[in-house]
Amino acid sequence: MAAFDSSYMKVSLAALLICGGVAGGIYLGDAAVRRKASHRITGSESLAPNLAMGDLFPLVNYQRRDGSTGTFEQFLMGKRSVVMFLSSKCGRCEDLLSLWNTKVAPVLDTAVQVVVCFRTSEIPPTISRLLGSKIVVIPEERLYQLLELRVTPTLVGLDEFGLVVYLQPGYLDSFGSEFYERFAMRAE
């Protein structure tokens, strides 16, 4: 036991623990990157293959229906957001908006902004009447090319840093508990 009392041994033990901690951190970081890569949706099974959990949402330009313009960076940063990709000729998009208005909107946290993306400014009246006070934008075509978005509707949930925390390609007749945990009002 006297060997552990020397200053040399204490410094050596501390150095060994620090090296072990650094090596462990590197291993865990590498494992997290590999896990993220393994969860990336591949083209054969995906509807938005270039977007995965943890990715930064592409910060491209957009135009609102009123003609004003901006970038998604100005728009999304600092706010939790749900971005809906809809199409003007999409019956499932109408279904999603109806479901959203009846089931999600009443419990949605008021701090969450909802952004609806259309590829063109031609929005049919059947969808337009369901939009309510949602923010409607027409992103530049580059966004669709970056995402390789193949199906609408697609929902993307973002945290306040613009990172993807929820991804739902296609229409489902419900939203999972993960969605509600991130975006619904919290009971006090």
TAVEN-V291874 format. One record per residue. N is the residue number from 0. SS is DSSP state (a for helix, b for strand, c for the rest). PSI is psi in whole degrees, -180 to 180 (NA if undefined). Layout:
BEGIN
N|SS|PSI, N|SS|PSI
END
This chain:
BEGIN
0|c|-25, 1|a|-26, 2|a|-32, 3|a|-10, 4|a|-16, 5|c|150, 6|a|-39, 7|a|-45, 8|a|-38, 9|a|-43, 10|a|-42, 11|a|-45, 12|a|-42, 13|a|-43, 14|a|-41, 15|a|-43, 16|a|-40, 17|a|-46, 18|a|-41, 19|a|-40, 20|a|-42, 21|a|-46, 22|a|-41, 23|a|-40, 24|a|-42, 25|a|-44, 26|a|-46, 27|a|-40, 28|a|-43, 29|a|-41, 30|a|-38, 31|a|-41, 32|a|-44, 33|a|-39, 34|a|-43, 35|a|-44, 36|a|-36, 37|a|-23, 38|a|-8, 39|c|134, 40|c|130, 41|c|163, 42|c|-32, 43|c|-26, 44|c|5, 45|c|163, 46|c|-14, 47|b|75, 48|c|-19, 49|c|25, 50|c|128, 51|c|165, 52|c|134, 53|c|-11, 54|c|152, 55|b|130, 56|c|137, 57|c|129, 58|c|69, 59|c|177, 60|b|160, 61|b|168, 62|b|136, 63|b|167, 64|c|-29, 65|c|0, 66|c|-14, 67|c|154, 68|b|167, 69|b|-169, 70|b|154, 71|a|-27, 72|a|-47, 73|a|-33, 74|a|-40, 75|a|-30, 76|c|136, 77|c|-1, 78|c|139, 79|c|137, 80|b|152, 81|b|122, 82|b|122, 83|b|127, 84|b|115, 85|c|165, 86|c|150, 87|c|-20, 88|c|64, 89|c|104, 90|a|-36, 91|a|-28, 92|a|-41, 93|a|-42, 94|a|-44, 95|a|-46, 96|a|-40, 97|a|-47, 98|a|-44, 99|a|-48, 100|a|-33, 101|a|-36, 102|a|-37, 103|a|-49, 104|a|-41, 105|a|-24, 106|a|2, 107|b|135, 108|c|134, 109|c|-17, 110|c|-9, 111|c|129, 112|b|144, 113|b|123, 114|b|129, 115|b|124, 116|b|127, 117|c|150, 118|c|-29, 119|c|168, 120|c|-4, 121|c|97, 122|c|119, 123|c|151, 124|a|-34, 125|a|-35, 126|a|-40, 127|a|-40, 128|a|-21, 129|a|-10, 130|a|-31, 131|c|-131, 132|c|12, 133|c|150, 134|b|124, 135|b|127, 136|b|159, 137|b|99, 138|b|158, 139|c|151, 140|a|-28, 141|a|-32, 142|a|-46, 143|a|-36, 144|a|-41, 145|a|-42, 146|a|-18, 147|c|44, 148|b|122, 149|c|-22, 150|c|141, 151|c|148, 152|c|153, 153|b|133, 154|b|136, 155|b|121, 156|b|134, 157|b|144, 158|c|-176, 159|c|-8, 160|c|3, 161|c|14, 162|b|142, 163|b|121, 164|b|-8, 165|b|136, 166|b|121, 167|b|92, 168|b|135, 169|c|175, 170|c|131, 171|c|146, 172|c|14, 173|c|169, 174|c|140, 175|c|166, 176|a|-31, 177|a|-39, 178|a|-49, 179|a|-36, 180|a|-36, 181|a|-31, 182|a|-8, 183|b|162, 184|c|145, 185|c|134, 186|c|137, 187|c|NA
END
